Amino acid sequence: MRILFVHQNFPGQFKHLAPALAARGHQVAALTAEKNAQASTIQTYRYPMPDPAPDPRATRLATTYTAMTDRAHRVGRAAVQLRDKLGFVPDVIFGHSGWGETLFLREVWPEARLLIYAEFYYATRGLDVGFDPEFSPVDAFGGFSVTARQAHLALAMVQADAALSPTEWQADTFPACFRDKITITHDGIDTTALAPDPAAHFTLPNGRSLRAGEEVLTYVARNLEPYRGTHIFLRALPEVLAARPNAQVVIIGGDGVSYGAAPPQGCWREVFLRELAGRIDLNRVHFLGRVPYADYKCLIQIGRAHAYLTAPFVLSWSLLEAMAMGANVIASRTGPVEEVITHGVNGRLVDFFDIEGWSEALIRALAGSDADAPLRRAARASIVENYDLHRICLPRLLGFVEGGA
């Protein structure tokens, strides 16, 4: 078959799937944004970025829809060039619905089977919006803009022949009328490459060497921001550092914004550190920014405890990867996390906003106990049994694309 992937940051969620389809003899190509710098072995074409973001004063509640259809228009024009100049007519199109890229592809290739990656569907209540009133206050009219923001996601689902969600919880964010279209299969975790390593060691920028088994607490997010509970984690640290004078805290993540709003000035890390000035020993709290994947992996393998927090939103790959590496995970008791962690079985859960509870749980984990080893083993076993890339997820993903599942 001819298979076209469409993703503004390709390969994204298709990192393993696209090469696997090519290896099976399919003609695989990708269409992505012109500024995407991600490397891939797949033949990749690029569409020009849309004009600057629409003016909310002109578009009002349709601002998001305008931005998404502007992008869809650029994607559609690029698709016409692929068809008319290169003769490329896909049998299957698989695109991420989040940025509107698939909206006009039916008009270009009406006979193609259209699949979408259904990652998340916004809601006015019960999910991320309004979850943390400190950063997402809800007023009498706040739901209007959220409802309007659903438009491109709903249209993509209407057009799709089938959709894929990585978790049950994420699939269930979609309206019931779409649920029958959704197959649930995670992108997959390479549990062979991601495994415990008792010999892991890492040298911090200040020259200090860390080794597996030492009193190291890790925290990871693509960007350090409220959606991933950075503020809660940092606010718990003064008690942790006081109780565990030998502990080292390693924080991985950038200073941008992946989700939610940016602070009025600077970045969220700076905002929270100003709040906690004088209460955190920055000689023991190491902000590494974004690091190479090998360094991230090594640090997770070293850690005696790993903290993961998220609002009710998309589940991070990093949680499942940490579990695959046998991390002692302390995580937020929120919907997406509860799908993969059972408290006291393969990790420990703490209420998202319970700063005192976070301090106590992290202190206990850093102190170490005989109960930690079974939790670590169970964490890895749950990923191997349910999310293994080669044994479970990739075969299902291939069947979804090839077999009309």
N, C-alpha and C positions, 0 to 999 in steps of 0.2 A: 504494500500500500504506500501511497504518498501521504505523509503525516506532517502537518504544520503546527508547531507550537507557537503560541502568541503570549508574550510576557514582557512587560516593560523592563524587567531586570533579569531576563533569561540568563542562566537556566532556572534560577529560583527553585520552586518546588519540583521541577522536572530534571534536576541534576542527575539522578540515576536513571530515570525512565527513558529520557530521550536517547542517550547512548545505547541503552539496552535494546530499544526498538531498532536502532540502526544496525546493531550487531546481529539482529535476527533477519536482516536483509531488506528492511523497509527503507524507502527513501525519506529521510527525515530532514526537515528544515525548520528554522525558527525566524520569527519576526519580532524585533525588539526595538526599544527606543534608541535613537542615535547616540545618546550620551552614555549608554550602558557600557561599562568597561569590563564586565565579567567575561572570563575566558571560557571557551567551549570548543569541543571538537566538532560540533554540529554546524552545518552550513547555515550561516546567519545573515539575514537581511535586516535593514534598519529603516525605521520610519522617522521623519522629521518631527521634532517636538512641537506641540501646539503653541499658539501665541501665548503671551503672558496671561496669568490667571485672570478670569473674568472679574469685572468690577461688581462687588456685591450690591452697590447702590443701583446698578442697572438690572442685575439678574435676581436680586433679592433672594427668596427661598430656593430659587433654581440655580444658585451658584455652583453647587457640586454637580448637578446634572449638566450644566453648561460646560464645565471643565471636562467631564467625562465624554460628552458627545463631541467636543472639540478634539479630544485625543482619538476617539473612535473614527472621526472623519479622516484624520491623518493616517490611521491604520488602514482604513478602507481604501484610500487613494493609493497607498503602497501596495495593497493587495491587488488592485486593478493592474498596476504595473507588473507585478509578479505573473499575473494571468496573461496579460496582453503582450508583454515584451519577452518573457521567459517561458511562456507556455505552461506555467506551474498551476496545476489544478489538483488540489488535495482531495483524498478520499475522506480524511479525518482532520478536523481542526480541534485543537485542545488549547484553550486559553483561560487565563485567570480573569474572573469577572470583576475584580475589585477596582480596576481602573477604566472600565468601559470599553476595553479594546475589542471585544467580540461583537459589539452592537450592530455593526453594519456588514459583517462578513457573510451573512446569509444572502445579501444582495449581490455579492461578488461571486460566491460559489454556492448557489442554491442547492446543489446535489450533495454537497459534503455533509458528513455526519458531524454535528457540532457538539463538542464536549466542553464543559466549563469546570474550573476549579472553584468550588463554592466554599470560600474560607470563613466568611462571617457575614451575618445579616444584622444591621443595626436595629435597635429597638429603643423605645422611649422609656422603658422601665425594665428592671430585672437583669440588665447586663451592665456594660461599662458606663453608660450615661447615668449620671447621678450617683454612681456607686460611692465615690469619694467626694463628699460635699466640700471638702477643702479646696479641691481643684476642679470639680465638675458640679457646680451648683445648678439646681433645676428651678426655673421660674415658671410662671403660669403659661408661658408661650414657648418654653424650651423644646417641647416635643414637636413643635411645628417643623423646625429645621431638620430634626432627626428623621421624621416621617418623609420629608422631601428628599432626604439623602438616600432613602431606600430605592428611589425610582430606577436608577440604572441597574441596580442589583436585581430588582424584580423583572425588568425587561430582559436582562440576560438569561434569567431562569426560564422565562416564557419561551424564548427562542431556542434554548438548548434541547438537544435530544436526550442528554443525560448529564449528570453532574457528579462531582467527587468532593467529599469532605474528609479531612484527615482524622476527625474524632467524632464520636456520637454527640458530644456536647455542642460542638460547632455546627454539626448538621441540624441539631434541634433549634438553633437560632433562626432557622428559616421557617416561613409560614407553613402550616400544615398542607396547604394546597400544592406546595412544591416538594414536600418531603419524599414522595414516592420516586422522584427523579434521582434522588441522591444515593450514591453508593459510598460506603464508609471504608476507606483504606488510608492508612498513614503513608507518608512519603518514604518511611523506612529508616531504621537505624542500623548502621553497619556494626554489629556487635562483635565482629572479629577484630576490626580496627580499633573499636572503642571498648576497652576492657581494663580491669584493674592492673596496675603496674607497681608492685611494691618497691621497685628500684627507681621510681620517678624522682627527679630532682630538678630544681630551677634556681637560677641566680637572679635576684631582684636587681633593678637598676642601681640601688644603693650598695650593691655588692654582697648583700646577705644571701646565704644559700639556704634553700628550703628543701626538705626531703620528705618523702611519703611517711606518714605516721606522726609527723610533728604536729604541734598545736596550731594548725592553719585553718582559718575560716575563709571560704570563697563565696563570692557573689558575682553573677554574670547577667548582663543585659546588653542588648544591641546598643541602646543608649540609656544613660542613667536618668530616669524620669519617673513621675508618679504612677503611671500605668503599671510599671513593674515593681512598684513598692520601694523604690530607692529611699524615699523619705522615712518610711517605717523602719527599714533596715538600719539606716544611719542613726536614727533616734534611739534604737535599741543598743547601739554600740557602747555608749559610755558605761553602762552597767556591766557589759560583757568584758570590756577592757580592764575595768577595776577588779572584777572577780577572777580574771585569768591573766595575770601579769606577764605570762610568757607567750600569750597568743599573738599571732600575726594575722592581719586581715588583708586579703587580696581581692581587689575589686576590678573587674574587667568591664569595660563599656565606654562608649563615646559620649561626647557632650552635645550631640544633636538631639533632635526630637523625632522619634518614630511614630508616636501616637499621642494624641491630645495636643494641648496648646503649649507653646513656649512660654517661659517666664517673661515678665516685663523687661528684664535686663539680664544679660549674661546667660548662663546655663543653669540647669537645675542643680548640678553638683555644687556650684558656687553658692547658690541660694541656701542649700541645706547646710553647707559648711559654715556659712556666716551665722546661721541659726545656732549651730553647735560649737561655735568658737570657744576654745578653752576647755571643752568637755571631751574632746577626742585627741588622743596622742597620735599625731600624724606621722610620727616616726614608726608607728606600728600599723598604720592603715595605709595601704599602698594602692593608689589609683594608677592603673597601668594603661588606661585608655583601651583602644582596640589593639589586639595583639594577633600575631600569626596563629593559625589554627593549631599548629603543633604545640605552641606555648600554652594556649587555652586548654588543650587536652592534658598536658603535663600538670598544670596547676590543679585541675579537677582531681587528677589521680593522687596528688599530694595531699589534698585537703582532708582534715579530720572531720569537718562539717561543711555542708554546702547549703546556703540559704537561697530559696527561690520564692518570689512573690509575684502575683499578677492579679490585676482586676479581672472581673468576669469577661474575658476577651480571648483572643487567639492564644493557644498554648505554644510556648517556646520550644523549639528543637532542643535547646540547651538543657531543659529539665530531663528529657528522655535520654539524652547523651550522658548526662551526669549519672543517671541511674544505671545506664549500661556499663559505666566505669566503676560501679560499685560504690557510689558516693553515699555518705550518710546525710540524707536530704531532710531538711526542715523546710516545709513549704506552707503557703497560705491555704487556708481552708476555703477555697473558692471553687466554683463549679468545674472549670476546665481541669483543675488539679485533682479534684476528687475522683475523676474518671480513671486516673492512673495510680494514685497513691491511696492506700488504705492505712489510716493512722495506726501505728504500732505494728504493722505487718511489713511494709516495704518502705517506710519513711515515717516522719512525724508531721502532723498538721497543727498550725496555730492560726487563730482568727487573724485576719489580715490587719486589723486596726489595734490589736492587743500588744502594745509596745512592751509592757512588762512581761507578758507571756513569751514574746520573742526573745527578750533578754534571758529569761529563765531557760528556755529551750536551747538556746545557743550555748549558754554556759554549761548546761548539762552535757551537750554533745561534745564540746571541747574538752571537758573533763574526762570523757571516755568511760565506757562501762562494758561489761560482758554482753549487754543486750544489743550493742551496736553492730557487731559482726553478723548476726542473723538478719538484721535489717538491711545491711549492705548486700548480703547474698540474695535476699529476696528482691531487692530493688533491681539487681542485674537480671535475676531469673524472670521477673515480670516483663522486662523489655525483650529478652531473648524469646520468651514464649509468645508475646503478642505483637511485637513491633520489629522483629528481625528483618532486615532489608532483603537478604537473598533467599531466605527460606519461606517468608510469609508475605511481606508487602510487595516486593517487586513482581512475583508471579501474579498476584491479584491485580496490580496496576497494568501489567501487560494484557491480562484478560479483559480488563475494562476497556482498553483501547482497541485491541484486536478482535475481541469476540462480541462486542455489542452488549456487554454486561450492564 
